[in-house]
Amino acid sequence: MNRALTIVTFAISGLFLIMGLLWLISPAFVGQRLGMELLQGTGLSTQIGDLSAFFITLGSCILAGVITQNKMWFYPAMMLLGFAAIGRILAWLFHGADLATDKIVVEAFLVGFLYFNSTKLAPRGN
């Protein structure tokens, strides 16, 4: 992977890791940035636990892909982002949610970006 692509990918990984950590230390702050109200009770526990896990896993997989130069690490990240976009579309179609076009576009772009990264890694059987 070339140097510029590596730097951009590290930055994306870092942003996701920070988002995950912010869900653990300041959920109101990050929730507001994402247009989310915090739930209460066990709903809040689920919201913080699931969203921190989502973003930390996403950032960690991307970081592992860059560090190890093993494209397999990009696939779980692509799946998380792709399924999130599909879930947003299904929430709009079947559950009355607003269509979050801006978020879907970002998720689709990142899936494509990570796929592009995976094609730039040397084919060493990984």
C-alpha positions in Angstrom: 0.0 0.0 0.0 1.4 3.4 -0.8 2.3 5.9 1.9 -0.6 8.4 1.3 -3.1 5.5 1.3 -1.6 4.1 4.5 -1.8 7.5 6.2 -5.4 8.1 5.2 -6.4 4.6 6.3 -4.6 5.0 9.7 -6.5 8.3 10.2 -9.9 6.6 9.4 -9.0 3.8 11.8 -8.1 6.3 14.5 -11.4 8.2 14.0 -13.4 5.0 14.5 -11.4 4.1 17.6 -11.9 7.5 19.1 -15.7 7.3 18.4 -15.8 3.9 20.2 -13.9 5.3 23.2 -16.1 8.4 23.3 -19.1 6.1 23.5 -17.5 4.7 26.7 -16.4 8.0 28.3 -18.8 10.6 26.9 -21.9 9.0 25.3 -23.9 12.2 25.4 -21.3 14.1 23.4 -20.8 11.4 20.7 -24.6 10.6 20.6 -25.4 14.3 19.9 -22.8 14.4 17.1 -24.5 11.4 15.5 -28.0 12.8 16.0 -28.9 10.3 18.6 -30.7 10.8 21.9 -29.5 8.6 24.8 -31.8 5.9 25.9 -32.4 5.1 29.6 -31.9 2.0 31.7 -30.9 -1.2 30.0 -31.5 0.6 26.7 -28.7 3.0 27.5 -26.5 0.1 28.5 -27.2 -1.6 25.2 -26.7 1.6 23.2 -23.3 2.4 24.8 -22.1 -1.2 24.8 -23.1 -2.0 21.2 -22.0 1.3 19.7 -18.7 1.3 21.5 -18.1 -2.3 20.3 -19.1 -1.4 16.8 -16.7 1.5 16.4 -13.8 -0.1 18.4 -14.1 -3.3 16.3 -14.3 -1.3 13.1 -11.3 0.8 13.9 -9.3 -2.2 15.2 -9.9 -4.3 12.1 -8.8 -1.4 9.8 -5.8 -0.8 12.0 -4.9 -4.5 11.9 -5.2 -4.5 8.1 -2.8 -1.6 7.7 -0.3 -2.9 10.2 -0.2 -6.5 9.1 -0.8 -5.7 5.4 -3.3 -8.6 5.5 -6.3 -7.7 3.5 -8.5 -10.2 5.4 -8.7 -7.6 8.2 -10.5 -5.2 6.0 -13.4 -7.6 5.3 -15.0 -7.5 8.8 -14.8 -3.7 8.6 -16.4 -3.7 5.2 -19.2 -6.1 6.5 -19.9 -3.9 9.5 -20.2 -0.7 7.4 -22.2 -2.5 4.6 -24.6 -4.1 6.9 -25.1 -0.8 8.8 -26.0 0.9 5.5 -28.4 -1.9 4.6 -29.9 -1.7 8.1 -30.5 2.0 7.7 -32.3 1.4 4.4 -34.4 -1.3 5.9 -35.3 0.9 8.9 -36.5 3.6 6.4 -38.4 1.1 4.2 -40.1 -0.9 7.0 -40.0 1.0 10.3 -40.7 4.7 9.5 -37.1 5.9 10.1 -35.8 8.9 8.3 -33.6 8.0 5.3 -30.1 8.8 6.6 -28.7 9.4 3.1 -25.6 11.2 4.4 -24.6 8.3 6.6 -25.4 5.7 4.0 -23.2 7.5 1.4 -20.3 7.6 3.9 -20.7 3.9 4.8 -20.8 2.9 1.1 -17.8 5.1 0.3 -15.8 3.6 3.1 -16.7 0.0 2.0 -15.4 0.9 -1.5 -12.3 2.6 0.0 -11.5 -0.4 2.1 -12.0 -2.7 -0.8 -9.7 -0.6 -2.9 -7.1 -0.8 -0.1 -7.4 -4.6 0.0 -6.6 -4.8 -3.7 -3.4 -2.7 -3.2 -1.9 -5.2 -0.8 0.7 -7.5 -2.1 -0.9 -10.9 -3.0 1.0 -13.1 -0.5 -1.8 -15.5 0.1 -3.4 -13.2 2.6 
